[in-house]
Amino acid sequence: MYQYDQLDQSIVEQRSAEFRAQVERRLAGKLSEAEFKPLRLMNGLYLQLHAYMLRVAIPYGVLSAKQMTMLADIADKYDRGYGHFTTRQNIQYNWPKLVETPDILDDLATVQMHAIQTSGNCIRNITTDPFAGVAADEEFDPRPLSELLRQWSTLHPEFAYLPRKFKFAITGSAVDRAAIKVHDIGLRLRAGPDNTPLTDIWVGGGQGRTPKVAQLFKQGVRVEVLLPYLEAIMRVYNRYGRRDNKYKARIKILLAETGLEKLQEQVEAEFQSIDQAVFSYVPEELKRITENSIKPNYARYKQAHIENDSETTKRSDSSAEFTAWKHQNVKPHKENGYVIAMVSLKPTGGIPGDATSQQMREIASIAARYSHDELRVTHRQNLVLPHVLENELFEVWQALVEIDLAEGNIDLPSDIIACPGLDYCALATARSIPIAQAVSAKIRATEKKTDLGGVSVNISGCINACAHHHVANIGVLGLNKGGVENYQLTLGGRNDQNASIGERLGPGVSGDEVPEVIERIIEFYVDVRESGESLSDTYDRVGKDPFKEAAYV
């Protein structure tokens, strides 16, 4: 886990001081809301339906126990005792007071955190595989590269006012857990000749009004020249991206209008014009980042904790609840004797992604005791304990039970992604949270008795698709039709290495009908699926009409 140096720390402290002065001017009436808006957005502060919302950056989703404890303290001190983890691997607070937001930033700076570039038309939080560095199937750990990109993109003077927001995602595995193909730029880090790291660059993915799967733009880019190549892409986008219409301002639209070959030519020409010597620091900086990162001492910890309590083993073997949770929420680790423990923030009938301050504080304590002081946030709005000794897993589960975070539904339909929707968001056209709660309550009992792995459900409250409904096996989009909430369903989407956009199933339905319709779709899938098929696999095989007939009875 990367540790700030003096330069990193000074940047966040200076930004916090700048924002304090800006807030003071706004409160004194020296700045209008129109003048203040771009300043607050660059510091992650939104104005929602009922109050301000502050989005805090969690670069590539990695947190220490101390940082999570601070997030809990902020929830208690400045908000209403909870936080909302997002699909950008960040956290949002829905009720801060404007006058107190500089104090929040000051508190965050004490634990090497900030809200820089969590909004605005700039490069947003870099996201990556939540299993980075520990996945059994990983070729290269993408975290050092993620940190390099964070440093390169933070307060980059040329890319502070892009045509539109810009999102990066990185994976180091063939199995894509970072959804790189639905980002503006997705990077696949892989092994080249002699095991040297190479990067494949995907460009033009995204969702919203015009969902697109990214196209393979450049293969086999050496890590040493990756930054100047990305700089070339960003310069071309900054120069030619649409600024006359925000709905057509993303790089996916530029790619569609320009064409792949021409855009590649423009980027190559720009790349050739860049002084490569400017980026000669990259190999040494990657080395510094790696050396400045805290690494788990697996061997020493294992030696100190390997003695297994036979009574604990007996109790774990006899616990059906623990066995079910372990089957669904625990993933393979690259280190022998360790596992990756997923913590679901999707309790039956709960609000997806929400955690109370007490839960955050306790999960921090669990991470400090059992996961080498580290945890992760996923783009599916869950948490990860990345370094759990297998013989301590039962104790971890017991601790999660105590704080109502032991739901065993990772990668099941009730592991729903949902945006805040009309309960909070000024852009939303329909509610999403109550729909997610109702769907979860409807299908959780079925999950416990039937294998429903291979089904994802995402629910967005507007066309902006913050909940990634386009790439869910079952996507739900809330719209307003004549003053009435109406929900469209899409089927067949994927957000993995085989990313695809879901197809609209048929006419929209009311909010009350959504849970029953989804239940019927899942029942039909279970009836006709073949061995190993996800819902999207089955949809591709049997086609739209049988699913449509099952859904609309």
C-alpha positions as CSV (number, residue, x, y, z in Angstrom):
1,M,0.0,0.0,0.0
2,Y,1.6,3.3,-1.2
3,Q,2.7,5.8,1.5
4,Y,2.7,9.5,0.7
5,D,6.0,11.3,0.6
6,Q,6.4,15.0,1.5
7,L,5.4,16.2,-2.0
8,D,2.2,14.1,-1.9
9,Q,1.3,15.4,1.5
10,S,2.0,19.0,0.7
11,I,-0.3,18.8,-2.4
12,V,-3.3,17.7,-0.4
13,E,-2.7,20.2,2.4
14,Q,-2.3,23.1,-0.1
15,R,-5.5,22.1,-1.9
16,S,-7.4,21.9,1.4
17,A,-6.2,25.4,2.3
18,E,-7.1,26.8,-1.2
19,F,-10.6,25.3,-0.8
20,R,-11.1,26.8,2.6
21,A,-10.4,30.2,1.2
22,Q,-12.9,29.6,-1.7
23,V,-15.6,28.5,0.7
24,E,-15.0,31.5,2.9
25,R,-15.4,33.8,-0.2
26,R,-18.6,31.9,-1.2
27,L,-20.1,32.3,2.3
28,A,-19.2,35.9,2.4
29,G,-21.0,36.5,-0.9
30,K,-17.8,37.3,-2.8
31,L,-18.4,34.4,-5.1
32,S,-21.7,33.6,-6.8
33,E,-22.9,30.0,-7.0
34,A,-22.0,30.0,-10.7
35,E,-18.4,31.2,-9.9
36,F,-18.1,28.7,-7.0
37,K,-19.5,25.7,-8.9
38,P,-16.3,24.8,-10.9
39,L,-14.2,25.3,-7.8
40,R,-16.3,23.0,-5.6
41,L,-16.6,20.4,-8.3
42,M,-12.8,20.1,-8.6
43,N,-12.8,19.3,-4.9
44,G,-15.6,16.7,-5.1
45,L,-18.4,18.8,-3.7
46,Y,-21.8,18.4,-5.5
47,L,-25.1,20.2,-4.8
48,Q,-27.7,17.5,-4.7
49,L,-31.5,17.6,-4.2
50,H,-31.5,18.2,-0.4
51,A,-27.9,19.1,0.5
52,Y,-24.3,19.1,-0.6
53,M,-22.6,15.8,-1.3
54,L,-18.9,15.3,-0.8
55,R,-17.1,12.5,-2.8
56,V,-13.8,11.4,-1.3
57,A,-11.2,9.8,-3.4
58,I,-10.0,6.3,-2.6
59,P,-7.2,5.8,-5.3
60,Y,-7.6,2.4,-6.9
61,G,-9.8,1.4,-4.0
62,V,-7.1,0.7,-1.4
63,L,-7.5,1.8,2.2
64,S,-5.7,1.3,5.5
65,A,-7.5,0.6,8.7
66,K,-6.6,4.0,9.9
67,Q,-8.1,5.6,6.8
68,M,-11.3,3.7,7.2
69,T,-11.5,4.7,10.8
70,M,-11.2,8.4,9.7
71,L,-14.0,7.9,7.2
72,A,-16.1,6.6,10.0
73,D,-15.2,9.6,12.2
74,I,-16.1,12.0,9.4
75,A,-19.5,10.2,9.0
76,D,-20.2,10.8,12.7
77,K,-18.8,14.3,13.0
78,Y,-20.0,15.9,9.8
79,D,-22.7,13.7,8.3
80,R,-25.5,11.4,9.5
81,G,-23.5,8.4,10.7
82,Y,-23.0,6.6,7.4
83,G,-21.2,6.7,4.0
84,H,-22.0,5.4,0.5
85,F,-19.3,3.5,-1.4
86,T,-19.5,4.0,-5.1
87,T,-18.8,2.3,-8.5
88,R,-15.6,4.5,-8.7
89,Q,-14.2,2.8,-5.6
90,N,-14.8,6.1,-3.7
91,I,-17.0,7.1,-0.8
92,Q,-19.7,9.8,-0.7
93,Y,-21.2,11.7,2.2
94,N,-24.7,13.0,1.5
95,W,-25.3,15.6,4.2
96,P,-22.2,17.7,4.9
97,K,-22.6,21.4,5.6
98,L,-20.7,23.8,3.2
99,V,-19.1,25.6,6.1
100,E,-17.6,22.4,7.4
101,T,-16.3,20.9,4.2
102,P,-12.8,22.5,4.5
103,D,-12.6,20.8,8.0
104,I,-13.4,17.5,6.4
105,L,-10.6,18.0,3.8
106,D,-8.2,18.9,6.6
107,D,-9.1,15.7,8.5
108,L,-8.7,13.6,5.4
109,A,-5.2,15.1,4.8
110,T,-4.1,13.8,8.2
111,V,-4.5,10.2,6.8
112,Q,-3.2,10.8,3.3
113,M,-6.6,11.3,1.7
114,H,-8.4,14.0,-0.3
115,A,-11.3,14.8,-2.6
116,I,-9.2,16.1,-5.5
117,Q,-10.6,15.5,-9.0
118,T,-13.5,13.3,-7.8
119,S,-15.7,15.6,-10.0
120,G,-15.2,18.1,-12.8
121,N,-14.1,17.7,-16.4
122,C,-10.8,16.2,-15.5
123,I,-9.2,12.7,-15.1
124,R,-11.1,11.1,-12.3
125,N,-10.1,8.5,-9.7
126,I,-8.0,5.7,-11.2
127,T,-9.7,2.4,-10.6
128,T,-8.4,-1.1,-10.8
129,D,-9.0,-4.8,-9.9
130,P,-10.0,-5.0,-6.2
131,F,-7.9,-8.2,-6.1
132,A,-4.8,-6.4,-7.4
133,G,-1.6,-7.8,-6.0
134,V,-3.3,-10.8,-4.4
135,A,-5.3,-12.5,-7.2
136,A,-4.2,-16.1,-8.0
137,D,-4.6,-15.5,-11.7
138,E,-2.8,-12.1,-11.9
139,E,0.1,-11.6,-14.4
140,F,1.2,-8.2,-13.0
141,D,0.2,-6.1,-10.1
142,P,-1.4,-3.0,-11.5
143,R,-1.2,-0.9,-8.4
144,P,2.2,0.7,-9.0
145,L,1.0,1.7,-12.5
146,S,-2.2,3.0,-11.0
147,E,-0.3,5.1,-8.5
148,L,1.9,6.4,-11.3
149,L,-1.2,7.4,-13.2
150,R,-2.6,9.1,-10.1
151,Q,0.5,11.2,-9.7
152,W,0.6,12.0,-13.4
153,S,-3.0,13.0,-13.6
154,T,-3.4,14.9,-10.3
155,L,-3.6,18.7,-11.0
156,H,-2.2,18.1,-14.6
157,P,-2.4,21.7,-15.9
158,E,-3.2,20.6,-19.5
159,F,-6.1,18.3,-18.5
160,A,-7.8,20.3,-15.8
161,Y,-10.6,21.4,-18.2
162,L,-11.3,18.6,-20.6
163,P,-14.3,18.5,-22.8
164,R,-15.9,16.1,-20.3
165,K,-15.0,13.9,-17.3
166,F,-12.4,11.1,-18.1
167,K,-12.1,7.7,-16.5
168,F,-9.3,5.2,-16.4
169,A,-9.4,1.5,-15.3
170,I,-6.5,-1.0,-15.2
171,T,-6.3,-4.8,-14.8
172,G,-3.4,-7.2,-14.6
173,S,-5.4,-10.3,-15.1
174,A,-7.0,-12.0,-18.1
175,V,-10.2,-12.1,-16.1
176,D,-11.3,-8.5,-16.1
177,R,-12.6,-7.5,-12.6
178,A,-12.0,-3.8,-13.4
179,A,-14.4,-3.4,-16.3
180,I,-11.8,-1.8,-18.5
181,K,-13.8,-1.9,-21.6
182,V,-16.5,0.4,-20.4
183,H,-14.1,3.2,-19.5
184,D,-12.7,6.1,-21.5
185,I,-9.3,4.3,-21.4
186,G,-8.9,0.8,-20.2
187,L,-5.4,-0.7,-19.7
188,R,-4.6,-4.4,-19.7
189,L,-1.2,-5.1,-18.2
190,R,0.2,-8.4,-19.4
191,A,3.4,-10.4,-19.8
192,G,5.5,-9.9,-22.9
193,P,8.7,-11.6,-24.1
194,D,10.9,-12.6,-21.2
195,N,8.1,-11.7,-18.8
196,T,8.5,-8.0,-19.5
197,P,5.3,-5.9,-18.7
198,L,3.3,-4.7,-21.7
199,T,0.1,-2.8,-21.9
200,D,-2.9,-3.1,-24.3
201,I,-4.8,0.1,-24.5
202,W,-8.6,0.1,-25.0
203,V,-10.3,3.5,-25.9
204,G,-13.8,4.8,-26.1
205,G,-15.8,2.7,-23.6
206,G,-18.5,4.3,-21.5
207,Q,-22.2,4.2,-20.7
208,G,-24.8,7.0,-20.2
209,R,-26.9,8.1,-23.1
210,T,-24.7,6.5,-25.7
211,P,-23.3,3.2,-24.3
212,K,-20.2,1.9,-26.0
213,V,-17.7,-0.9,-25.5
214,A,-14.1,0.3,-25.9
215,Q,-12.1,-0.6,-29.0
216,L,-8.6,-2.0,-28.9
217,F,-6.5,1.0,-29.7
218,K,-2.8,0.0,-29.2
219,Q,-1.3,-3.4,-28.3
220,G,2.0,-4.2,-26.5
221,V,3.0,-0.7,-25.3
222,R,6.0,-0.9,-23.1
223,V,5.4,0.6,-19.6
224,E,8.4,3.0,-20.0
225,V,6.6,4.8,-22.9
226,L,3.0,4.4,-21.6
227,L,2.7,7.8,-20.0
228,P,3.7,9.8,-23.2
229,Y,1.4,7.6,-25.2
230,L,-1.5,8.3,-22.8
231,E,-0.5,12.0,-22.8
232,A,-0.8,11.9,-26.6
233,I,-4.3,10.4,-26.5
234,M,-5.4,13.0,-23.9
235,R,-4.0,15.9,-26.0
236,V,-5.9,14.7,-29.1
237,Y,-9.1,14.3,-27.1
238,N,-8.6,17.7,-25.5
239,R,-8.1,19.3,-28.9
240,Y,-10.9,17.6,-30.8
241,G,-13.4,16.5,-28.3
242,R,-16.8,18.1,-28.6
243,R,-17.3,21.2,-26.3
244,D,-20.6,22.3,-27.9
245,N,-22.7,19.5,-26.5
246,K,-21.9,17.8,-23.2
247,Y,-23.8,14.7,-24.2
248,K,-21.4,14.3,-27.2
249,A,-18.2,15.3,-25.4
250,R,-16.8,12.0,-24.3
251,I,-13.9,10.3,-26.2
252,K,-16.3,7.5,-27.2
253,I,-18.1,10.1,-29.4
254,L,-14.9,11.5,-30.8
255,L,-13.8,7.9,-31.7
256,A,-17.1,7.2,-33.4
257,E,-17.1,10.4,-35.4
258,T,-13.4,10.3,-36.3
259,G,-13.0,6.6,-36.9
260,L,-10.5,4.3,-35.3
261,E,-7.7,4.5,-37.9
262,K,-7.8,8.3,-38.2
263,L,-7.8,8.8,-34.4
264,Q,-4.9,6.3,-34.2
265,E,-3.0,8.4,-36.8
266,Q,-3.6,11.6,-34.9
267,V,-2.4,10.1,-31.6
268,E,0.7,8.5,-33.3
269,A,1.6,11.9,-34.7
270,E,1.1,13.6,-31.4
271,F,3.1,10.9,-29.7
272,Q,6.0,11.4,-32.1
273,S,6.0,15.1,-31.2
274,I,6.4,14.5,-27.5
275,D,9.9,14.8,-26.0
276,Q,10.4,11.3,-24.6
277,A,13.2,12.5,-22.3
278,V,10.5,14.3,-20.2
279,F,9.3,10.9,-19.2
280,S,12.6,9.2,-18.6
281,Y,11.8,9.3,-14.9
282,V,9.2,6.6,-15.2
283,P,11.2,3.4,-14.5
284,E,12.8,5.0,-11.4
285,E,9.5,6.4,-10.2
286,L,7.8,3.0,-10.5
287,K,10.7,1.5,-8.5
288,R,10.2,4.3,-5.9
289,I,6.5,3.7,-5.7
290,T,7.1,0.0,-5.2
291,E,9.7,0.6,-2.5
292,N,7.4,3.2,-0.8
293,S,4.6,0.8,-0.5
294,I,3.9,-1.3,2.6
295,K,3.9,-5.0,1.7
296,P,2.3,-7.8,3.9
297,N,4.9,-10.0,5.5
298,Y,3.0,-13.2,4.9
299,A,5.6,-15.6,6.2
300,R,6.1,-13.8,9.5
301,Y,2.4,-13.4,10.1
302,K,1.7,-17.0,9.1
303,Q,4.4,-18.3,11.5
304,A,2.9,-16.3,14.4
305,H,-0.7,-17.3,13.7
306,I,-0.5,-20.7,12.1
307,E,-1.5,-22.7,15.2
308,N,-5.1,-23.6,14.5
309,D,-7.6,-23.8,17.3
310,S,-9.1,-27.3,16.9
311,E,-12.3,-26.1,18.6
312,T,-12.6,-23.2,16.1
313,T,-12.1,-25.7,13.3
314,K,-14.9,-27.9,14.6
315,R,-17.3,-25.0,14.9
316,S,-16.5,-23.8,11.4
317,D,-17.0,-27.2,9.9
318,S,-20.4,-27.5,11.6
319,S,-21.7,-24.0,10.7
320,A,-23.9,-24.1,7.6
321,E,-24.1,-20.3,7.5
322,F,-20.3,-20.0,7.5
323,T,-19.9,-22.7,4.9
324,A,-22.4,-20.9,2.6
325,W,-20.7,-17.5,3.2
326,K,-17.3,-19.0,2.5
327,H,-18.5,-20.6,-0.7
328,Q,-19.8,-17.3,-2.1
329,N,-17.6,-14.6,-0.6
330,V,-14.1,-16.1,-0.4
331,K,-11.8,-16.1,-3.4
332,P,-8.4,-17.7,-4.1
333,H,-5.2,-15.9,-3.0
334,K,-1.8,-16.1,-4.7
335,E,-0.1,-16.8,-1.3
336,N,-0.5,-20.3,0.0
337,G,-2.5,-20.4,3.2
338,Y,-4.3,-17.1,2.5
339,V,-7.6,-16.2,1.0
340,I,-9.4,-13.1,-0.2
341,A,-12.6,-12.4,1.9
342,M,-15.3,-10.3,0.3
343,V,-17.6,-8.2,2.5
344,S,-21.0,-7.6,1.0
345,L,-22.6,-4.2,1.5
346,K,-25.8,-5.6,0.1
347,P,-27.9,-6.9,3.1
348,T,-31.3,-8.2,2.3
349,G,-33.5,-5.1,1.8
350,G,-30.6,-2.8,2.5
351,I,-29.3,0.2,0.5
352,P,-26.5,-1.0,-1.8
353,G,-23.1,0.4,-0.9
354,D,-24.1,2.0,2.4
355,A,-22.2,1.4,5.6
356,T,-22.7,2.9,9.0
357,S,-19.9,4.6,10.9
358,Q,-20.0,1.7,13.4
359,Q,-19.6,-0.8,10.6
360,M,-16.8,1.1,9.0
361,R,-15.0,1.4,12.4
362,E,-15.4,-2.4,13.1
363,I,-14.4,-3.4,9.6
364,A,-11.3,-1.3,10.1
365,S,-10.6,-3.2,13.3
366,I,-11.1,-6.5,11.5
367,A,-8.7,-5.4,8.7
368,A,-6.1,-4.3,11.3
369,R,-6.3,-7.7,13.1
370,Y,-6.8,-10.2,10.3
371,S,-5.9,-8.5,6.9
372,H,-2.5,-6.9,7.4
373,D,-4.1,-3.5,8.1
374,E,-5.6,-3.3,4.6
375,L,-8.9,-3.4,2.8
376,R,-10.3,-2.5,-0.6
377,V,-13.4,-1.0,-2.2
378,T,-14.8,-2.7,-5.3
379,H,-16.6,-1.1,-8.3
380,R,-19.6,-3.3,-7.3
381,Q,-19.9,-1.3,-4.1
382,N,-18.5,-3.9,-1.7
383,L,-15.4,-4.2,0.4
384,V,-12.5,-6.7,0.4
385,L,-10.2,-8.0,3.1
386,P,-7.3,-9.0,0.8
387,H,-5.0,-10.8,3.1
388,V,-6.8,-13.3,5.4
389,L,-5.1,-16.3,6.8
390,E,-7.4,-19.3,5.9
391,N,-7.3,-20.7,9.5
392,E,-8.6,-17.3,10.8
393,L,-11.4,-17.1,8.3
394,F,-14.1,-18.4,10.7
395,E,-13.1,-15.7,13.3
396,V,-13.4,-13.0,10.5
397,W,-16.9,-14.3,9.6
398,Q,-18.0,-14.2,13.3
399,A,-16.8,-10.6,13.6
400,L,-18.7,-9.7,10.4
401,V,-21.8,-11.4,11.8
402,E,-21.6,-9.1,14.8
403,I,-21.9,-6.0,12.6
404,D,-24.4,-7.4,10.1
405,L,-21.9,-7.6,7.3
406,A,-21.9,-11.3,6.8
407,E,-24.3,-11.5,3.9
408,G,-23.1,-14.4,1.6
409,N,-24.3,-13.0,-1.7
410,I,-21.3,-11.8,-3.7
411,D,-21.9,-12.3,-7.4
412,L,-25.5,-13.3,-6.9
413,P,-28.5,-11.3,-8.1
414,S,-29.0,-9.6,-4.8
415,D,-25.5,-8.2,-5.0
416,I,-27.1,-5.2,-6.7
417,I,-25.4,-2.1,-7.9
418,A,-27.7,0.9,-7.4
419,C,-27.2,4.7,-7.7
420,P,-28.7,7.1,-5.2
421,G,-31.5,7.9,-7.6
422,L,-34.2,10.3,-6.9
423,D,-33.8,10.0,-3.2
424,Y,-30.7,12.2,-3.4
425,C,-29.6,13.0,-7.0
426,A,-30.7,16.2,-8.8
427,L,-30.2,14.5,-12.2
428,A,-32.3,11.4,-11.4
429,T,-35.6,10.8,-13.1
430,A,-36.7,7.9,-10.9
431,R,-36.0,6.1,-7.6
432,S,-33.5,3.3,-7.6
433,I,-32.8,2.6,-3.9
434,P,-36.4,1.4,-3.1
435,I,-36.4,-0.7,-6.2
436,A,-33.1,-2.4,-5.3
437,Q,-34.4,-3.0,-1.8
438,A,-37.6,-4.6,-3.1
439,V,-35.7,-6.8,-5.6
440,S,-33.2,-7.9,-3.0
441,A,-35.9,-8.9,-0.6
442,K,-37.8,-10.8,-3.4
443,I,-34.9,-12.9,-4.6
444,R,-32.7,-13.5,-1.6
445,A,-34.7,-16.5,-0.4
446,T,-34.4,-18.1,-3.9
447,E,-30.6,-17.5,-3.9
448,K,-30.2,-19.5,-0.7
449,K,-31.8,-22.7,-2.2
450,T,-30.9,-22.4,-5.9
451,D,-27.6,-21.7,-7.6
452,L,-28.0,-18.2,-9.1
453,G,-24.4,-17.5,-9.7
454,G,-23.9,-15.8,-13.1
455,V,-26.7,-13.2,-12.7
456,S,-26.0,-9.5,-12.1
457,V,-28.6,-6.9,-11.5
458,N,-27.8,-3.1,-11.8
459,I,-30.3,-0.3,-11.3
460,S,-29.9,3.3,-12.5
461,G,-32.2,6.2,-11.7
462,C,-31.5,8.0,-14.9
463,I,-30.0,7.8,-18.4
464,N,-26.5,8.8,-17.0
465,A,-26.1,5.1,-15.9
466,C,-24.1,5.7,-12.8
467,A,-25.1,2.1,-11.7
468,H,-23.8,0.6,-15.0
469,H,-27.2,-0.9,-15.9
470,H,-26.1,-1.2,-19.5
471,V,-23.5,-3.9,-18.7
472,A,-25.5,-5.9,-16.2
473,N,-27.0,-9.3,-17.1
474,I,-30.3,-7.7,-16.0
475,G,-30.2,-3.9,-16.2
476,V,-32.9,-1.6,-14.9
477,L,-33.3,2.1,-16.0
478,G,-35.6,4.4,-14.2
479,L,-37.3,7.0,-16.3
480,N,-40.1,9.6,-15.8
481,K,-43.0,9.2,-18.3
482,G,-45.7,11.8,-17.9
483,G,-44.9,12.3,-14.2
484,V,-44.9,8.6,-13.5
485,E,-41.8,6.5,-12.8
486,N,-41.3,3.8,-15.5
487,Y,-38.6,1.2,-15.6
488,Q,-37.0,-0.2,-18.7
489,L,-35.2,-3.6,-18.6
490,T,-32.2,-4.7,-20.6
491,L,-30.8,-8.2,-20.8
492,G,-27.5,-9.7,-21.9
493,G,-25.0,-7.1,-20.7
494,R,-21.5,-7.9,-19.4
495,N,-18.8,-5.9,-17.8
496,D,-16.0,-8.4,-17.9
497,Q,-13.4,-9.3,-20.6
498,N,-16.3,-10.1,-22.9
499,A,-18.0,-6.8,-22.3
500,S,-21.3,-6.1,-24.1
501,I,-24.2,-3.7,-23.9
502,G,-27.5,-5.2,-22.8
503,E,-30.5,-5.2,-25.2
504,R,-33.8,-3.5,-24.3
505,L,-36.3,-6.3,-23.5
506,G,-39.6,-4.5,-24.1
507,P,-42.0,-1.9,-22.7
508,G,-41.2,-0.3,-19.3
509,V,-43.0,-1.4,-16.2
510,S,-44.0,0.3,-12.9
511,G,-41.7,0.2,-9.9
512,D,-44.1,-2.2,-8.1
513,E,-43.7,-4.6,-11.1
514,V,-39.9,-4.7,-11.3
515,P,-39.3,-7.3,-8.6
516,E,-41.8,-9.8,-10.1
517,V,-40.5,-9.3,-13.6
518,I,-36.9,-9.9,-12.5
519,E,-38.0,-13.0,-10.6
520,R,-39.7,-14.4,-13.7
521,I,-36.7,-13.7,-15.8
522,I,-34.4,-15.5,-13.3
523,E,-36.8,-18.4,-13.1
524,F,-36.8,-18.8,-16.9
525,Y,-33.0,-18.6,-16.9
526,V,-32.8,-21.4,-14.3
527,D,-35.2,-23.6,-16.3
528,V,-33.4,-23.3,-19.6
529,R,-29.7,-22.7,-18.8
530,E,-27.0,-25.2,-19.7
531,S,-24.2,-26.1,-17.5
532,G,-21.8,-23.2,-16.7
533,E,-23.9,-20.6,-18.5
534,S,-24.4,-17.1,-17.1
535,L,-27.7,-15.4,-17.7
536,S,-26.1,-13.5,-20.6
537,D,-24.7,-16.7,-22.1
538,T,-28.3,-18.2,-22.0
539,Y,-29.7,-15.0,-23.5
540,D,-27.2,-15.1,-26.3
541,R,-28.1,-18.8,-27.0
542,V,-31.9,-18.7,-26.8
543,G,-32.5,-15.1,-27.9
544,K,-34.7,-12.3,-26.8
545,D,-38.2,-13.5,-27.5
546,P,-38.4,-16.4,-25.0
547,F,-37.1,-14.1,-22.2
548,K,-39.6,-11.4,-23.2
549,E,-42.4,-13.9,-23.2
550,A,-41.4,-15.1,-19.7
551,A,-41.1,-11.5,-18.4
552,Y,-44.3,-10.0,-19.7
553,V,-47.1,-12.5,-18.6
